[in-house]
Amino acid sequence: MKQIHYIVLIVVCIFNSKLNAQNVTQEKTLSWNTELMKANELSNETNKPIFAFFTGSDWCGWCKKLQRDVYSKPAFIEWAAENVILLELDFPKNTKLNPEITAQNSRLQQSFKVQGYPTIWLFTMKKDETTENFVINQLGSCGYPSGFEEGKQEVKFINDCNAILLNKK
């Protein structure tokens, strides 16, 4: 009889730990901005750089792979919350975006000379008080990680991003 109680207790503990893990994962999600000025405002308030993700959300296979292999992982979600302000700059083929967002994304694509997807740029932006123009401080760029251990793409990607962030200091 004691064995049955222990088995039931173990099953209950395992079930509860899985529920808690799911709740933690569901609570922590990525918060992507689509407006540069909002991302910049948050960047200035938190003293975190902007993490700009240039993507073709509805057609780019590597972008989808990056989201699946890196962005969906708890380690990346935690890292992003602590270190950067996320900005998604989308170039979809089948989805119509707000014209202002489309224009903003195109200007940034030209400014950063993005030629392929996915491309990620980390940067900060400050307003020049004399000219009233914004000045972009490019910290560095990356894409889908290379040279990673299989199943650990997010680790390599986070390390690549951390190397870029170290250069800003």
C-alpha positions in Angstrom: 0.0 0.0 0.0 2.9 2.4 0.8 4.4 1.7 -2.6 1.1 2.9 -4.3 1.2 6.1 -2.3 4.8 6.7 -3.3 4.0 6.0 -6.9 1.0 8.4 -6.9 3.1 11.0 -5.1 5.9 10.8 -7.7 3.4 11.0 -10.6 1.7 14.0 -9.0 5.1 15.7 -8.5 6.2 15.1 -12.1 2.8 16.3 -13.4 3.0 19.5 -11.3 6.6 20.2 -12.4 5.6 19.9 -16.1 2.6 22.2 -15.6 4.9 24.8 -13.9 7.4 24.6 -16.7 4.6 25.1 -19.3 3.3 28.1 -17.4 6.7 29.7 -17.2 7.3 29.2 -20.9 3.8 30.6 -21.7 4.4 33.6 -19.5 7.7 34.5 -21.2 7.2 35.4 -24.8 9.0 37.8 -27.1 7.6 41.3 -27.5 8.3 42.5 -31.0 7.9 46.2 -31.9 7.2 47.1 -35.5 7.6 50.9 -35.1 11.2 52.2 -35.0 10.3 55.3 -32.9 8.6 53.2 -30.2 11.6 50.8 -30.2 13.9 53.7 -29.9 11.9 55.2 -27.0 12.1 51.9 -25.1 15.8 51.6 -26.0 16.6 55.0 -24.5 14.4 54.3 -21.4 16.1 51.0 -20.7 19.6 51.7 -22.1 19.3 48.6 -24.2 20.2 48.5 -27.9 17.7 47.7 -30.6 17.7 44.2 -32.1 16.4 44.7 -35.6 15.2 41.5 -37.3 14.9 42.0 -41.1 12.6 39.2 -42.3 10.3 38.0 -45.0 7.9 36.4 -42.6 5.6 34.7 -45.1 8.2 33.5 -47.7 11.7 33.3 -46.1 12.6 29.8 -45.1 15.7 30.8 -43.2 13.7 33.4 -41.3 11.2 30.8 -40.2 14.1 28.4 -39.3 15.7 31.2 -37.2 12.4 31.7 -35.4 12.0 28.0 -34.8 15.6 27.2 -33.8 16.5 30.3 -31.9 13.7 32.8 -31.1 11.3 30.2 -29.7 13.8 28.9 -27.2 13.5 29.9 -23.5 17.3 30.8 -23.4 16.8 33.3 -26.2 13.5 34.7 -24.8 15.2 35.3 -21.5 18.3 36.8 -23.1 16.3 39.1 -25.3 14.2 40.4 -22.3 17.4 41.2 -20.4 19.5 42.7 -23.2 17.7 44.2 -26.2 14.6 45.9 -27.5 13.2 43.7 -30.4 12.2 45.4 -33.7 10.7 43.3 -36.5 11.2 44.8 -40.0 9.1 42.6 -42.2 9.1 42.4 -46.0 6.2 40.0 -46.7 5.1 39.0 -50.2 1.5 37.9 -49.4 0.6 40.2 -46.5 -0.1 43.9 -46.8 1.5 46.0 -44.2 0.6 49.5 -43.1 2.1 51.9 -45.7 4.0 53.8 -43.0 5.5 50.6 -41.7 6.4 49.5 -45.3 8.2 52.8 -45.9 10.0 52.7 -42.5 11.2 49.2 -43.2 12.4 50.1 -46.7 14.3 53.1 -45.3 16.0 51.0 -42.7 16.8 48.2 -45.2 18.6 50.9 -47.3 20.3 52.5 -44.3 21.7 49.1 -43.2 22.3 47.9 -46.8 20.5 44.7 -46.1 20.7 42.3 -49.1 19.5 39.0 -47.7 17.2 37.6 -45.1 17.3 37.0 -42.2 19.6 39.8 -41.2 19.9 41.1 -37.7 21.4 44.4 -36.8 22.0 45.6 -33.3 22.2 49.4 -32.9 21.4 52.5 -30.9 19.9 55.7 -32.1 20.2 59.2 -30.8 18.7 62.5 -31.9 21.2 65.1 -32.9 19.9 68.3 -31.2 21.4 70.7 -33.7 20.1 69.0 -36.8 17.0 67.3 -35.3 18.1 64.2 -37.3 18.6 60.8 -35.8 22.0 59.2 -35.8 22.3 55.4 -35.9 25.2 53.8 -34.1 25.6 50.4 -35.7 27.0 47.9 -33.2 27.1 44.9 -35.6 25.1 42.4 -37.5 24.5 38.7 -37.7 22.2 36.1 -39.4 21.4 32.5 -38.9 24.2 31.1 -36.7 26.9 29.0 -38.3 29.3 26.6 -36.6 26.8 25.6 -33.9 26.4 22.3 -32.1 23.3 20.6 -33.5 20.2 21.5 -31.4 22.1 24.4 -29.7 21.6 27.1 -32.4 20.3 29.5 -29.8 23.5 29.2 -27.7 25.7 30.1 -30.7 23.3 32.9 -31.7 23.3 34.4 -28.2 27.1 34.2 -28.0 27.4 35.9 -31.4 25.0 38.7 -30.2 26.9 39.0 -26.9 30.1 39.5 -28.8 28.5 42.3 -30.7 27.2 43.9 -27.5 30.7 43.6 -25.8 32.0 45.9 -28.6 29.6 48.6 -27.7 31.2 49.1 -24.2 
